[in-house]
Amino acid sequence: MKNKSRTAWLFLMPMIVTLLMVAMWPLLRTVWFSFTDANINDLSKARFIGWENYFGEFGLFANEYHTEGFWRSDWGIAIANTLRFAVLSVSLETVFGLGVALLLNQNFKGRAWVRAAVLVPWAIPTIVSAKLWGWMLHDQFGVVNHWLMAAGLISQNIAWTADASYAMWTVVIVDVWKTTPFMALLILAALQTMPTDCYEAAEVDGVHPLRVFWKITLPLIRPALMVAVIFRLLDALRVFDLIYVLTSNSNSTISMSGFVRREMVDNGYVGFGSAAATALFLIIGLCTVAYMRLAREPNAEKTA
């Protein structure tokens, strides 16, 4: 047994060393920089300043930013934008992904071609799809405004990505278009492994299809649905590229990752930006733990 354990650790060591190099070391270095006044011009002159970047006069969670004032700060706006984006996009992608998966699970002619076509948006790199949508949504030359005006739905061109009233919804819609196939693929995989005897018994008993969905299909695919949602939630909370390409540093849509980039790269405040990056890491972790606890509660009640 000892030899087997030793062999297992021997095979795992390359992976562990690689993870320490590409994940843990940058994370620990970021945490260290968050306690310094490091500047991008000369990192060697960074001085330890403790919690100043977090709770100092101009820190992320400064005293004047308590309660409502916090949400008016740049960091508070970035957190609110990210949470709003994550909730809206993941919710819509889950609903649409479930619908698409149920449709693709049916037997019809050309199903293989439809499945392949549905995956096309997900296969396109995010930067490419964001740039394509940016051209389509251009306020003067975009085809979206042209089509809507031709249909009589709008009377003048709309700045979809520049107007604060539309920017967030525009980003959400583009993300839903891009990532719904991912949700559909994971849910479809769960549907393909479901036993057929339950459906045959329900059909014999004359159970209504909606009742079959709520009482049989949904409970059986719930574990796969949870995995799909947590994957998308993690991805949505660290969103950067889609928002940055479509709306750049606009306060109406800037995400936490966008805030970190702005402070580190544009302003050169590596210490302050590292504090924001560390806070982002903790916020994502807390949101993930909270979701997992909420998702387990129904199972716990059933077990009890």
Disulfide bonds with the S-S distance in Angstrom:
none
